[in-house]
Amino acid sequence: MHSEACKALRRQGYQFVSPASSAAVKPCMWNKRALRGGEMCYKAQFYGIESHRCVQMTPTLKCNQQCLFCWRSFEHEVVEEKECPPDVIIANLRRLQKRALSGYKVSPYVAPERFAEALAPTMVAISLSGEPTCYSRLPELVDGLNAEGYTTFLVSNGTHPDVLARCRPYQIYVSLDAPDRETYLALCRPREDCWERVQESLAGLGGRRSAVRTTVVRGYNDFAPEGYAALYQDSGARFIEVKGYMHLGYSRNRLKREQIPEHREIRAFCEKITKHCDYSIRDESPVSRVVCLERDV
């Protein structure tokens, strides 16, 4: 991996499995907040996940899209890397999580029991950065994590439906950030037009524990609720997460703070969406500007 990219990402807290691979672990803000006895992330509220026992990771930082709202750095793009075998990634997860959280052991705000739980994670979220389906052995990695007893969440942009069809995580997420092809190409900026492949991935969610995630950017994709509703309806996903864009990381170089929607806007948009499909508002987290819809039984 390019040394400058590696150095920049290490400064941001990335823990790499090996020098040649971009497979990495990085505890999220909610993991650290929960570790200190604070709030857990909305996944805890929606799905019962314990944030301090969750490992956020990726098998690769490669991505085939350059979404305007993405917080990662396109300047530190991973071009070449040696893929790390799934068993090596799995064997190193706890070690890397422990290294990343080591400073919290002596914190007066972290209970010893809580810290011990954090070092015995029960959940792996394959969602750190990059597009995991760009990793050629993703189905094998997910199977290996499942075999180790982890609950697995897999987050994908949906551009490789053939790979997703072979993955069996506990819950699968597919991003849908546009109601039509034109908006998708302008906002998500794929290296090639993958709109039809995204639709294929959405169509494969029926019968699986699955969610569609939409990031709403004010002025870019916050329109056509009936268009989103039709795509959600066709997907067969159990859950829909509609989340407001956050002005974080490198996305601040591409978008303005004015593009951040208020939670009330997200809620109102979801209310419009539910008028056109068989989904109802199930829950919401104002602090994260996210609303969870669930398919009506």
N, C-alpha and C positions, 0 to 999 in steps of 0.2 A: 504494500500500500504506500502511496506517496507520503514521504516523511513529513512534509509541511501540513498536509491534511491530518495526519495522525497526531502531530503535536497540538494543533488547534483543537481537535476533538478531545484529546486527553485533558486539556485545560478546562474543557466544559464538563468533565467528569466521566467521560467514556472509559470503560475498562475493556480492553480488547483481549480476546481469547488467545491470539497469537500475533506476532509482528507482521506476518504475511497476509492475514485475513482481516476483514472488517467486521467479522462477527463480534458483537459487543454487548455489554450490560451497562445500564445506567439507571439507578434508582430515580424515580420521578419525584416531583415536589410533594405529592400526596403520600407517597411511601414514607418520606422523611417526616412529614407533618404528623402522620398517624403514629409513627415511631415515638414521637414526643408526646403522645397522648392526645393529639389534636384531632381535627376532622379527618375522615376518610373521603376518598374520591366518590364521585357519583356512581361508579360501578358497584361500590359497597351498598349504596342506597338502592340502586336498581336491581342488582343481582346477588347481593350478599357476599361480595368479595372482601377479604381482609387486606386493606391496602398495605399494611406494614409487612405482610407475608407474600407480597407479589414481586416477582422479578420481571422488570421491563427489559427486553432484549431484542436483538435482531440477528439473523444469521448472515446478513449482508447489508451494506449501506448503499449498494447500487439501487438506482431507481430509473424507471423509463418515463417518468413525468417530472415536470418542474412546476408544480402548482404554485400559483402566486401567494397563497395563504400559508404555505409550508414554512415551518420555523427553521428547517435545516438550511445549511449553507450550500449553494450551488458552486461557490468558489472552491469548496473543498470536496469536489466530486470524486468519487472512487471510480477510477477507470480500469485498473487491473488489480486483481487480487488472486490469491490461492485459496480456494474454498476450503473451509475447515470441516472435517467429517462430523456428522451428527453426534457420534458418541463422544468426541472430544469436546464439542460445545456443551453437551449435557454434563459431562464430568467436571467442567470448570464453572458452571453457573453459581454454585454456592460459594466457591472460593472467591469469585469476582464480586459477588454481592457482599460478602464479608469484608473484602478490601474496601469497597466503596462506602460501607457504613461504619468502618472501624472507629472513626472519630466520635461516634455517638455513644460508644461504650462507657465513656467517662462523663458524659453529659448529665448534669443534675436533673434534667428534664426527662430523661429516659429511664424508665423502670427496668431493672435487670431482667425481669420476666419477659417484658416486651421486647427487649433486645435479643433475648434467646429465641423468641418466636420468630423474629425477623431473620435470624440466621438459619431457620428451618422453614424456608418458604414452601407454600402449598400451591402456589399459582404462578404460571408463566404467561406473560402477555407478550406475544410476538408482534411488537408494535412500536419499537423504539424509533426507528428512522429507516429510510430506504424502503424498497418494496420486497417483502420476503419471498414472493414467487419468482424473483430473479435468482434465487438460490436453488440450484438444480436438485438438491436432495431434501427439499422442504417436507414432502410427505413422510419421509423416513425420520426426519427430526421430530415432527409432531407425534408420530407413533412412538418414538423413543421416550419423549416427555410423558406421554400418557402411560406408558409402561412403568415409568418411575413413580407414578402416582400423582403427578401434577395435574391440576385443572388448567387447561390450555385455552387461551383466547388468541385467535389469529385475525389480524387486521390487514386487509389487502385493498388495493385500488381496482381490483377486478379485471386487470388487463390480461391475465393468463388463466382463463376459465378451465383449461385442461388440467392445470396444476391444482387448482382449488378443488376440482372434482375428486382428486385423489387424496386430499387432506381430510383428516377426521378429528379436528379439535373439539373441545367441549362446546365452544361457541365461535362461530365464524362471522366476521364483519366484512362487508363490502362497501366501499365508499361510492356514493352517488352525489356529486356536487354540482349537477346541472340538470335542468329539465329537458334539455335538447342538445343535439350534437354541436351546434355553433357555440353555445355557451361553454360546453365541455372543452372544446379545442382552445378557446380564448382564456379560460380560467385555469384549467389543469395542464395545458401545454404538453401533451404527450409527444414523444419522439416520432410517433406515427399515429394515425387515426385509429384509436382503439374503441370507439364508441360502441360498435357492434359487439365487441368482445366483452365490454362491461355489461351490456344487456344479457349476454349469454351467462355471465357469472351470476347476475341477479336471478335469472331464471332457474339456476341450479340451487337456490336457497330453500325452495319448498321441501318440507319434510325434514329439515335440519334445524337444530337450535341455532338461529341465525339472526343477524341484525344488519340493517342498512344504516350507514352513517352519512349524514349530510352536514357539511360545514357551510354556514350561511355567511356570505360576505356582502355587507350592505352596498347596494349599487351595482353588484356584479351578477348575483344569482338569486336574489330575493324576490322572485316573481314567478308567475305561472304555477300557483299551488296545485291547480288541477293537473298540470303536467307531471309534477312530482308524484301526486296521488296515483296516477295511472301506472307509473313505473313501480311504485311501491306495491300496488295491488298485484301487478303481474309477477313480482318477485316471489311472493309466497313467504317472505321473511316473517318471523314472529314479532320482532321488535324493529322499530325505527328510532334512531337517535338524531334529532335535529339540533345542531349545536352552533352557537355563534362563534365567528372568527375571533381569535385573540391576537392582539398586536404584540407578538413575542418573537424573540430570536431574529433570524435573518429576514423574516417576512416584513420587518419594519423598513427594510430597504426597498420594498416593492409596493407596499400598501400604506395608507395613512390611517391614523387613529379614527378618522371619521368613518372608516369602513367597518368598525366594530358595532354590531347591532346590540341594542339593549335586550335584556331578557324578555321584557314585555313584547318586543317586536317578534322574538322567536316564538313566544307563546301564541301571539295573535296569528302568526303565519301557520302554525300547527293547527290552530282552530279552523283556518280556511282549508287546509289540506284534508282534515278529517271529514269535511262535508262531501268529499269526492271519492272516498274509499272506505273499506271496512276496517279502519283503525281508529282507536280512541286514545286520548291522552291518559297514560297510566301513571306517570310521575314526572317530576321536574326538579331541577337543581339550579336555582337562581344564581348562586355564586359561580357556577360553571357555565351559565347561560345555555343549558341543555334541557330539552324536553324529550321524554321517552314515550313513544306511541306503541301500543300493542294491538295485534290483530284481534278483532272480535271473534269470539268462539261461535 
